[in-house]
């Protein structure tokens, strides 16, 4: 046990001494997330929106036509998940105040490991302090998807910033022959 604590302390001090972590693009999803985050942050600062002290929550992105999450097996399901998760680092790097509303007030420790995040509504803060919400929609277009993002003020539904980017399908669904689109199996 002593050695575990010693290794943990050494690892933590090494991590903290190495400077702040920055978002970077190693794969196409990260590059797209970085691009979109840059657009949003630029618009927020350019339009003189006072974002200091305003807490932003990030939601999972949905299909524009139905406003529902893409189904498992749909190529947009993975894209929605990867982009909405990766944009956290890119927005934080730009000094925006983010709120992780999926965080519980305690750490759950189980045989499988320790967790803090949850989707169980009963375990989460019922009224998180979120001023703005980053929402996104995905629309199939040609041989890819149009990703549309907006930061919405929760108090009056005003759109404070918006960004969009076309993502070619080969970047998020490479070498796949079939997928589930609108509940139907589709071959490519």
C-alpha positions as a printed Julia matrix, in Angstrom:
188×3 Matrix{Float64}:
   0.0    0.0     0.0
   2.85   2.36    0.89
   4.4    1.87   -2.56
   1.1    2.61   -4.28
   0.78   5.9    -2.41
   4.41   6.76   -3.16
   3.96   6.02   -6.88
   0.7    8.0    -6.94
   2.35  11.02   -5.27
   5.32  10.87   -7.65
   3.05  10.53  -10.69
   0.82  13.38   -9.57
   3.75  15.71   -8.87
   5.3   14.84  -12.27
   1.98  15.54  -14.02
   1.5   18.86  -12.23
   5.1   19.94  -12.84
   4.87  19.18  -16.55
   2.65  22.24  -17.1
  -0.94  22.55  -18.12
  -2.41  20.05  -20.54
  -3.56  21.43  -23.86
  -5.98  20.09  -26.38
  -4.38  18.86  -29.56
  -5.51  17.14  -32.69
  -4.15  13.63  -33.22
  -6.99  12.27  -35.3
  -9.71  13.68  -37.56
 -12.32  13.82  -34.75
 -10.01  15.87  -32.55
  -9.15  18.18  -35.46
 -12.85  18.75  -36.15
 -13.55  19.31  -32.44
 -10.66  21.77  -32.27
 -11.92  23.62  -35.34
 -15.45  23.94  -33.96
 -14.23  24.96  -30.5
 -12.02  27.62  -32.06
 -14.99  29.02  -34.02
 -17.23  29.13  -30.94
 -14.6   30.67  -28.67
 -13.73  33.22  -31.35
 -17.36  34.22  -31.78
 -17.92  34.53  -28.04
 -14.95  36.85  -27.66
 -15.47  38.71  -30.94
 -19.12  39.48  -30.26
 -18.19  40.9   -26.84
 -20.26  38.34  -24.96
 -18.98  38.38  -21.41
 -18.28  34.67  -20.95
 -16.18  35.08  -17.81
 -18.17  33.66  -14.94
 -20.76  32.09  -17.26
 -20.86  28.32  -16.84
 -21.34  26.19  -19.95
 -22.82  22.69  -20.04
 -22.2   20.45  -23.06
 -24.92  18.11  -24.33
 -24.76  15.12  -26.65
 -25.47  16.11  -30.24
 -28.65  14.94  -31.92
 -30.06  14.41  -35.41
 -31.35  17.7   -36.82
 -34.44  16.09  -38.35
 -35.73  14.4   -35.18
 -33.77  16.04  -32.33
 -33.1   12.52  -31.05
 -29.77  10.83  -30.47
 -28.62   8.61  -33.34
 -29.28   4.92  -32.77
 -26.52   2.41  -32.06
 -25.23   1.14  -35.4
 -25.79   4.5   -37.1
 -22.49   6.09  -38.12
 -23.61   9.37  -36.58
 -23.95   7.77  -33.14
 -20.2    7.41  -32.75
 -19.53  10.8   -34.36
 -21.96  12.52  -31.97
 -20.35  10.9   -28.97
 -16.73  11.49  -29.96
 -17.16  15.13  -30.95
 -19.34  16.16  -28.0
 -16.87  14.55  -25.57
 -13.68  15.84  -27.22
 -14.83  19.44  -27.41
 -14.57  19.77  -23.59
 -10.77  19.95  -23.75
 -10.8   22.4   -26.62
 -13.24  24.79  -24.93
 -11.42  24.57  -21.6
  -8.14  25.34  -23.35
  -9.78  28.61  -24.44
 -10.58  29.47  -20.81
 -14.33  28.92  -21.02
 -15.98  27.85  -17.76
 -17.39  24.33  -18.22
 -19.71  22.44  -15.89
 -19.74  18.64  -15.86
 -23.36  18.13  -14.87
 -22.96  14.33  -15.03
 -20.66  14.45  -11.97
 -22.02  13.0    -8.75
 -21.26  14.59   -5.39
 -19.33  11.45   -4.4
 -16.99   8.89   -5.94
 -18.41   5.38   -6.36
 -15.88   2.69   -5.56
 -16.55  -0.81   -6.86
 -14.51  -3.88   -7.7
 -14.38  -2.7   -11.35
 -12.96   0.71  -10.39
 -13.87   4.16   -9.11
 -16.26   6.47  -10.98
 -17.62   9.96  -10.6
 -19.77  10.38  -13.72
 -23.29   9.01  -13.93
 -26.42   9.16  -16.06
 -28.66   8.22  -13.12
 -30.77  11.33  -12.5
 -31.22  10.44   -8.82
 -27.43  10.64   -8.25
 -26.92  14.03   -9.92
 -27.35  17.65   -8.9
 -30.95  18.52   -9.77
 -30.22  22.18  -10.55
 -26.62  22.52  -11.77
 -25.31  26.07  -12.08
 -25.31  26.32  -15.86
 -25.82  29.64  -17.62
 -25.17  28.55  -21.2
 -25.58  25.22  -22.98
 -23.64  23.95  -25.99
 -26.08  22.06  -28.21
 -25.42  20.43  -31.53
 -27.22  18.84  -34.44
 -26.03  16.48  -37.15
 -27.49  16.41  -40.67
 -26.61  13.92  -43.37
 -25.44  15.76  -46.46
 -23.96  14.31  -49.65
 -21.22  11.89  -48.6
 -20.92  13.16  -45.06
 -22.5   15.12  -42.25
 -23.02  18.77  -41.42
 -22.25  19.43  -37.74
 -24.02  22.53  -36.37
 -23.28  23.88  -32.89
 -24.84  26.66  -30.86
 -24.24  28.11  -27.43
 -27.64  29.01  -25.99
 -28.31  31.26  -23.01
 -30.62  29.26  -20.71
 -32.3   32.37  -19.34
 -33.72  33.65  -22.64
 -32.84  31.03  -25.32
 -30.63  33.58  -27.13
 -28.03  32.0   -29.41
 -24.71  33.54  -28.31
 -22.44  31.76  -30.77
 -22.75  29.27  -33.59
 -20.35  27.17  -35.61
 -20.68  24.52  -38.28
 -18.43  22.18  -40.17
 -18.95  19.62  -42.92
 -17.4   16.25  -42.07
 -16.78  13.8   -44.93
 -18.06  10.33  -44.07
 -14.71   8.6   -44.66
 -13.35  10.44  -41.61
 -15.87   8.95  -39.19
 -17.02   5.72  -40.84
 -13.97   4.35  -42.68
 -14.17   0.97  -44.42
 -17.71   0.3   -43.22
 -20.1   -1.31  -45.65
 -23.4   -1.08  -43.78
 -25.0    1.07  -41.11
 -28.37   1.59  -39.46
 -30.07   4.75  -40.8
 -33.56   5.63  -39.54
 -34.02   2.09  -38.28
 -33.1    0.52  -41.63
 -29.95  -1.29  -42.65
 -28.21   0.66  -45.39
 -25.35  -0.58  -47.61
 -22.65   1.72  -48.97
